[in-house]
Amino acid sequence: MKRLGLFVLAIALGAGLSAATVGAGQDAPRKLVAPVRGEAQVEITTPDTKIAGSDVVTTLRVRNVSTGPIAGFKVQENWFKDKEALSGDEYRHPRPFQVNEVIQIKLTVPRSRVVGARNQYQFSHANGAIKTKVVKTLDLPTTK
């Protein structure tokens, strides 16, 4: 009977210690913040369009300068040849675009499809429109 009591005590003590170490390793719970509704503001760099092999690659950096995160942030690149609309590429941010976060977007289109065409960008999000402002540079955060 004494062995059974010591065995139960040892299991309870071991489970308590392992639960304490698991809880100590976790970060504080994330606070949910309501996303922007209506018009959101972003700053963008001038799009840099280059030819890379058989593709036309456009890169730009975007920073959220709104008062809250942007849910469902999306950028569409559309190409036009004369009056004919050609399809382009699309980027959708995988999570809410946080305030002051800077992201780099890369849009790729086959070169043969857009020879002699001009491009245009549309910014949108899940809860409204996006107003853009062009700035000279945006620095990407350094990764640790």
Backbone as numpy.savetxt, mean C-alpha at the origin, in Angstrom:
# Nx Ny Nz CAx CAy CAz Cx Cy Cz
-0.70 -40.66 45.36 -1.52 -39.48 45.36 -0.66 -38.23 45.36
0.48 -38.32 46.10 1.38 -37.19 46.17 2.00 -36.92 44.80
2.33 -38.00 44.06 2.92 -37.83 42.74 1.93 -37.16 41.79
0.69 -37.54 41.85 -0.33 -36.96 40.99 -0.47 -35.47 41.28
-0.43 -35.07 42.52 -0.52 -33.65 42.90 0.67 -32.87 42.38
1.89 -33.47 42.54 3.08 -32.78 42.03 3.05 -32.69 40.50
2.54 -33.74 39.85 2.45 -33.74 38.40 1.50 -32.64 37.91
0.35 -32.52 38.52 -0.62 -31.48 38.15 -0.04 -30.09 38.42
0.66 -29.92 39.53 1.29 -28.65 39.86 2.36 -28.28 38.83
3.16 -29.26 38.40 4.20 -29.01 37.41 3.60 -28.61 36.07
2.53 -29.25 35.65 1.88 -28.91 34.39 1.28 -27.51 34.47
0.63 -27.20 35.57 0.01 -25.88 35.72 1.08 -24.79 35.73
2.18 -25.03 36.40 3.27 -24.06 36.47 3.90 -23.87 35.08
4.12 -24.96 34.36 4.69 -24.88 33.01 3.77 -24.15 32.04
2.48 -24.42 32.11 1.53 -23.75 31.23 1.46 -22.27 31.56
1.53 -21.91 32.82 1.50 -20.50 33.23 2.73 -19.75 32.74
3.89 -20.37 32.82 5.12 -19.71 32.36 5.13 -19.54 30.85
4.65 -20.56 30.13 4.65 -20.45 28.67 3.64 -19.40 28.22
2.52 -19.26 28.89 1.53 -18.23 28.54 2.08 -16.84 28.83
2.85 -16.70 29.89 3.43 -15.40 30.23 4.46 -14.98 29.20
5.26 -15.91 28.69 6.26 -15.54 27.69 5.62 -15.23 26.35
4.54 -15.92 26.01 3.85 -15.63 24.76 3.22 -14.25 24.83
2.58 -13.90 25.92 1.95 -12.60 26.07 2.96 -11.48 26.10
4.14 -11.71 26.65 5.16 -10.66 26.73 5.75 -10.36 25.36
5.75 -11.29 24.42 6.35 -11.09 23.12 5.44 -10.37 22.13
4.16 -10.21 22.46 3.23 -9.58 21.55 3.25 -8.07 21.71
3.02 -7.38 20.59 2.90 -5.94 20.63 1.52 -5.56 21.17
1.39 -4.30 21.48 0.09 -3.81 21.93 -0.91 -3.96 20.78
-2.17 -4.18 21.09 -3.16 -4.34 20.02 -3.23 -3.07 19.17
-3.43 -3.26 17.87 -3.50 -2.12 16.97 -4.80 -1.37 17.16
-4.70 -0.07 17.07 -5.87 0.77 17.20 -6.46 0.98 15.81
-7.74 0.71 15.64 -8.39 0.90 14.35 -8.74 2.37 14.18
-8.42 2.90 13.01 -8.70 4.30 12.71 -9.62 4.33 11.50
-10.64 5.17 11.56 -11.59 5.27 10.45 -10.91 5.85 9.22
-11.16 5.26 8.05 -10.55 5.78 6.82 -11.21 7.08 6.37
-10.53 7.76 5.46 -11.03 9.01 4.90 -12.27 8.72 4.06
-13.27 9.55 4.20 -14.47 9.46 3.37 -14.54 10.72 2.53
-14.94 10.58 1.27 -14.98 11.74 0.39 -13.63 11.94 -0.28
-13.27 13.21 -0.49 -12.03 13.51 -1.19 -10.81 13.35 -0.29
-9.80 12.64 -0.79 -8.53 12.45 -0.07 -7.43 13.18 -0.85
-6.37 13.58 -0.14 -5.27 14.28 -0.78 -4.00 13.42 -0.73
-3.29 13.39 -1.87 -2.00 12.72 -1.95 -1.02 13.62 -2.69
0.26 13.44 -2.41 1.33 14.09 -3.15 1.99 13.02 -4.01
2.31 13.38 -5.26 2.95 12.43 -6.16 4.18 13.08 -6.79
5.14 12.25 -7.17 6.26 12.73 -7.96 5.87 12.67 -9.43
6.59 13.38 -10.26 6.33 13.31 -11.70 6.58 11.87 -12.16
5.62 11.25 -12.84 5.81 9.87 -13.29 7.03 9.75 -14.20
7.82 8.71 -13.98 9.03 8.45 -14.75 8.75 7.25 -15.66
8.55 7.53 -16.95 8.22 6.47 -17.90 9.45 6.14 -18.73
9.84 4.86 -18.71 11.02 4.39 -19.43 10.70 3.10 -20.18
11.50 2.84 -21.20 11.37 1.60 -21.95 12.34 0.59 -21.35
11.84 -0.57 -20.98 12.66 -1.64 -20.41 12.39 -2.92 -21.20
13.24 -3.18 -22.17 13.06 -4.38 -23.00 11.82 -4.23 -23.87
10.89 -5.13 -23.75 9.67 -5.08 -24.55 8.51 -4.44 -23.79
8.80 -3.79 -22.67 7.77 -3.15 -21.85 8.03 -1.66 -21.66
6.97 -0.93 -21.37 7.07 0.46 -20.96 6.76 0.47 -19.47
7.72 0.93 -18.65 7.59 0.90 -17.20 7.49 2.32 -16.68
6.45 2.58 -15.90 6.24 3.88 -15.28 6.35 3.72 -13.77
7.19 4.54 -13.14 7.31 4.51 -11.67 6.98 5.89 -11.14
6.32 5.91 -10.00 6.02 7.15 -9.30 5.92 6.86 -7.82
6.14 7.89 -7.02 6.02 7.77 -5.57 4.83 8.59 -5.12
4.14 8.06 -4.11 2.92 8.69 -3.62 2.97 8.77 -2.11
2.55 9.92 -1.54 2.47 10.08 -0.08 1.05 10.52 0.27
0.48 9.89 1.29 -0.84 10.24 1.78 -0.71 11.46 2.70
-1.31 12.58 2.32 -1.29 13.78 3.16 -2.69 14.10 3.69
-3.60 13.13 3.65 -4.95 13.31 4.17 -4.93 13.23 5.70
-6.09 13.44 6.29 -6.21 13.40 7.75 -6.34 12.00 8.31
-6.55 11.01 7.44 -6.69 9.62 7.89 -6.21 8.67 6.82
-6.21 7.36 7.12 -5.78 6.38 6.12 -6.75 6.32 4.94
-6.24 5.91 3.80 -7.06 5.78 2.59 -7.29 4.29 2.34
-8.55 3.89 2.36 -8.90 2.48 2.13 -9.12 2.25 0.64
-8.59 1.16 0.12 -8.80 0.79 -1.28 -8.13 1.75 -2.25
-6.93 2.22 -1.92 -6.20 3.15 -2.79 -5.85 2.46 -4.09
-6.15 3.13 -5.23 -5.94 2.52 -6.53 -5.44 3.56 -7.53
-4.49 3.14 -8.38 -3.97 3.97 -9.46 -4.16 3.20 -10.76
-4.77 3.86 -11.75 -4.95 3.26 -13.06 -4.20 4.10 -14.09
-3.44 3.43 -14.95 -2.76 4.10 -16.04 -3.51 3.75 -17.32
-3.99 4.76 -18.02 -4.71 4.57 -19.27 -3.91 5.18 -20.41
-3.90 4.51 -21.54 -3.17 4.98 -22.72 -4.17 5.32 -23.80
-3.88 6.39 -24.55 -4.76 6.84 -25.63 -3.94 7.05 -26.89
-4.43 6.49 -27.99 -3.80 6.67 -29.29 -4.86 7.31 -30.18
-4.61 8.56 -30.57 -5.61 9.37 -31.26 -6.84 9.47 -30.35
-7.99 8.97 -30.79 -9.19 9.00 -29.95 -9.53 7.62 -29.40
-8.66 6.67 -29.67 -8.89 5.29 -29.24 -8.26 5.05 -27.86
-9.03 4.52 -26.94 -8.53 4.20 -25.60 -7.90 2.81 -25.61
-6.69 2.72 -25.06 -5.99 1.44 -24.94 -5.92 1.08 -23.47
-5.88 -0.19 -23.19 -5.79 -0.60 -21.78 -4.40 -0.35 -21.25
-4.29 -0.17 -19.95 -3.01 0.05 -19.30 -2.87 -0.87 -18.10
-2.17 -0.41 -17.10 -1.93 -1.21 -15.90 -2.67 -0.57 -14.72
-2.80 -1.34 -13.65 -3.50 -0.87 -12.46 -2.74 -1.32 -11.22
-2.71 -0.45 -10.20 -2.10 -0.79 -8.92 -3.14 -0.56 -7.83
-3.28 -1.54 -6.94 -4.16 -1.39 -5.79 -3.34 -1.69 -4.54
-3.37 -0.75 -3.58 -2.59 -0.94 -2.35 -3.25 -2.04 -1.51
-2.47 -3.01 -1.00 -3.05 -4.18 -0.34 -3.63 -3.93 1.05
-3.35 -2.78 1.65 -3.86 -2.48 2.99 -4.17 -0.99 3.03
-4.79 -0.48 4.09 -5.05 0.97 4.15 -3.75 1.78 4.02
-3.79 2.80 3.19 -2.66 3.68 2.91 -2.59 4.70 4.04
-1.63 4.51 4.96 -1.56 5.29 6.19 -1.11 6.74 5.95
-1.44 7.61 6.89 -1.08 9.02 6.81 0.46 9.15 6.78
0.97 9.97 5.89 2.40 10.24 5.68 3.20 9.03 5.19
2.55 7.94 4.85 3.25 6.78 4.29 3.61 7.09 2.83
4.82 6.70 2.42 5.27 6.91 1.05 5.42 5.54 0.40
4.80 5.37 -0.77 4.91 4.11 -1.50 5.43 4.38 -2.91
6.10 3.40 -3.47 6.56 3.49 -4.86 5.71 2.56 -5.70
5.17 3.09 -6.76 4.27 2.33 -7.63 4.96 2.09 -8.97
4.85 0.87 -9.47 5.45 0.50 -10.76 4.34 -0.06 -11.64
4.13 0.60 -12.79 3.10 0.20 -13.74 3.79 -0.26 -15.02
3.41 -1.42 -15.55 4.07 -2.00 -16.72 3.04 -2.30 -17.81
3.40 -1.92 -19.04 2.53 -2.16 -20.20 3.41 -2.66 -21.34
2.95 -3.61 -22.16 3.73 -4.05 -23.32 3.98 -2.88 -24.28
5.21 -2.75 -24.72 5.62 -1.62 -25.56 4.89 -1.61 -26.90
4.68 -2.77 -27.48 4.07 -2.85 -28.81 2.65 -2.27 -28.83
1.98 -2.32 -27.71 0.59 -1.86 -27.64 0.49 -0.34 -27.57
1.51 0.34 -27.03 1.38 1.77 -26.75 2.34 2.65 -27.55
2.90 2.14 -28.64 3.80 2.95 -29.47 3.00 4.12 -30.05
3.49 5.34 -29.82 2.83 6.54 -30.33 1.62 6.98 -29.52
1.40 6.40 -28.34 0.25 6.76 -27.52 0.69 7.66 -26.37
-0.25 8.31 -25.72 0.03 9.11 -24.54 -0.71 8.48 -23.36
-0.19 8.72 -22.15 -0.81 8.08 -20.99 -1.43 9.11 -20.05
-2.30 8.60 -19.19 -3.01 9.41 -18.22 -3.23 8.55 -16.98
-3.26 9.18 -15.80 -3.39 8.44 -14.54 -4.68 8.82 -13.84
-5.33 7.82 -13.26 -6.53 8.05 -12.46 -6.29 7.50 -11.07
-6.49 8.34 -10.06 -6.34 7.95 -8.66 -7.73 7.87 -8.05
-7.98 6.80 -7.29 -9.28 6.66 -6.63 -9.12 5.85 -5.36
-10.18 5.83 -4.54 -10.20 4.99 -3.35 -11.61 4.52 -3.08
-11.77 3.68 -2.11 -13.05 3.03 -1.85 -14.16 3.99 -1.45
-13.80 5.15 -0.88 -14.82 6.05 -0.33 -14.86 7.40 -1.03
-14.35 7.52 -2.25 -14.44 8.80 -2.94 -13.31 9.03 -3.92
-13.10 10.31 -4.21 -12.08 10.72 -5.19 -10.79 11.09 -4.49
-9.74 11.28 -5.29 -8.44 11.66 -4.75 -7.95 12.89 -5.50
-7.50 13.88 -4.75 -6.91 15.09 -5.31 -5.40 14.95 -5.22
-4.70 15.14 -6.35 -3.25 14.97 -6.37 -2.54 16.32 -6.45
-1.34 16.34 -5.89 -0.47 17.51 -5.98 0.92 16.98 -6.34
1.51 17.53 -7.40 2.83 17.08 -7.86 3.90 17.80 -7.06
4.86 17.02 -6.52 6.00 17.56 -5.79 7.28 17.07 -6.46
8.41 17.74 -6.17 9.68 17.37 -6.82 10.15 15.98 -6.41
10.26 15.73 -5.09 10.78 14.43 -4.63 10.00 13.97 -3.40
9.99 12.67 -3.23 9.46 12.02 -2.02 10.46 10.94 -1.65
10.95 10.96 -0.43 11.91 9.96 0.01 11.19 8.73 0.55
11.63 7.57 0.10 11.09 6.32 0.63 11.68 6.09 2.02
10.90 5.55 2.93 11.46 5.23 4.25 12.51 4.14 4.14
13.52 4.22 4.96 14.57 3.20 4.95 14.08 1.97 5.68
14.40 0.81 5.15 14.00 -0.45 5.79 15.12 -0.88 6.74
14.72 -1.45 7.85 15.67 -1.86 8.87 16.02 -3.31 8.72
